[in-house]
Amino acid sequence: MDEAEQSSENMNQGRADARRPEDGSPQPSGLMDLLGVAAVLLDAEGRVVLWSPQAEELYGYTAQEALGQYAAHLLVHTGQWEWVIKTFAAVMESGESWGGTFPIRCKDGDTRLVELRNMRLMDDHGDYYALGLGTDSPRLRQVERDLALSTRLVSQSPIGIAILDTDLTYVSVNPALERIHGIPQEEHFGRPYREVMSAAEFEEAEAAMRQVLRTGVPLVDRSPIVGRTQADPEQHAWAISVYRLEDTKGHVLGVAELVVDVTDRYRSAREATETRRRLALIADGAARIGTTLEADQTARELADVIVPEFADVAAVDVLDSVLDEHRPATRDGPALFCALAVKAAYPTEAATAADPPGRIAAYDPDRLATRCVRTGRPILVPHTRGSDLSHIARDEHAAVLLARAGVHSYLAVPLTARGMTLGFLGLTRARDPRPFDEDDLAIAAELASRAAVCIDNARAHQHMRNAAETLQRSLLPTTPPDLPGLQVASRYRPAQAAYEIGGDWYDVLPLSDDRTALVVGDVMGSGIEAAAAMGRLRTATTAFAGLSLGPAQVLEQLDSITSGLDQYIATCVYAVYDPHRRECRIANAGHLPPALVREGGHPQLLDVPTGAPLGVGGVPFETTTLAFGPGDQLVLYTDGLVETRQHSIDERLDSLLHLLDRPASPLEETCDRLLTELRHPGDHDDVALLIAHARPFTSHRPDVHRLRPSEAIRGPAGEANAGHERPR
């Protein structure tokens, strides 16, 4: 037996128990018991021949005291005997009943107003009797007033009221419920609740009624039921209360259902909730959209905010001409879009119908996406019908996918920034049953506007970055193919896309007498201006290097030039390698120390005087001379290689030395290893790296001087062993 059958069995048993008490005797209940109707039977002479227990309670005389007595002498005051006897005779002769209120004399001498009904009876012998039924008149009037009040309240109440029996069959329905259900009263009577309220939403209400019948605990103002009736297809919301009905003896009669149409309140609450949700969506978009200067990332952030709270699928596409400034936009023919982001709330063919990120796709002029970007106006399709999907999708295959996915509503919003339409935001709903409306359009437009500004900023930044990187790369040198006694490898890496190009540079300059100048520098600042300042310093370095000046003197000249560059300073390491002397002369202007790797030894940082950055002005520089023979390596780099926000500079320099302390490998591999291990995605600075490796060199002139390999190296205890020169 399932739960429903068990519940029905319990209800039937309950009704049987109400009709059959434990002793097996019938138990009266209801209005007759409440009124306590007394029955008195008189013979044709007016003597009492039957006396009910209720008569004893109403009049005060026991049956033994009343039987055989003349009723008039027993119950009527002397002054009213004549009228009573006359009325009694008329009833007995004519057979017409009499009713009214009469003052009865009770046993205790008090007078009680009694509502009487007198009628003539005849037995099977043809003898006549008079039956008098009476009840307390004040009590009857109170019951009548209560009943009239209840009837009036029920009939005029704006609250729908229904009385259902223990089988949940309609017994009574007031006019308000008739209007709420849209079904006439007579079509309720005798029909089960679920036959009238057959929608699935009312199964829970029926279960609640059965629970109230079983427990007697009222259900007051339960959560609104939202649904439709048979007669009214419009959706409504009802608040329902259910009470168990019992008679004066506690026997269950059924339930009373109170129904209030709260459709307006429900809609207002839903609209308020929707408004809060939309405001939260806008606030979420303000916090999450545009965290970087990456167009792709901004598009993904926009899609992440929208799905799944707002749409089932979101696609962000921009015009190809926006990303490629060399490709002009067209006003006629197909529009070319580049997909930046697609996101779906669940696996669906609607997402497959959208173009995957990175793909360039052409949309014909009749497509809604093309119309959206060319007019700069949003397009709202609340309910897709007919050929709508063909105009939404890029091609007919995509339209079939949208149809299979169940797309029923569509919204296209232009991505407009600074008066320019960059692309569009396409939104679809399939599982979400709500159609897009004007309020949704306003929210989508707000989010799209914010994203468009961020995408435009990213686009402008990328263009400037490309220009700066192009300028900077054009200023960087081409390594000479053949350097006397020296092999070099170099790398330049710009900052990541979210940041500006810096002013890092390196240079390899062939000098007279088989010497080579090695330069690495960093102009503070970023952008095209920093790249231009770097170009000026590199040009000046090349010019001064050709004058056979010592490293410290070259830095002095560069310091003078940098002082003339507004708001710019730079750091620089300038080294000159002489293969004949097997030595390297180095001067440092505020730069990080170079690393020296001796053949067969461990890498160490050169302990050379740091000096002041270029542009400070008036601070002398020193030249350090160190031995640099075949097999030795000198590593010059900018701070972008080792500086991070998470680690100290000493930790990072130790990491650099650890990476250099590996078995010998080609210089190109060493450069790549350092960049891979030390540089991480998102690093905010560019990097210049230069590694010089001394090779065997046959000299045709005697060495003038040769340093010991230990000189100019920072020792284990930090002591300096270097040959220093101060500029003259």
Disulfide bonds with the S-S distance in Angstrom:
none
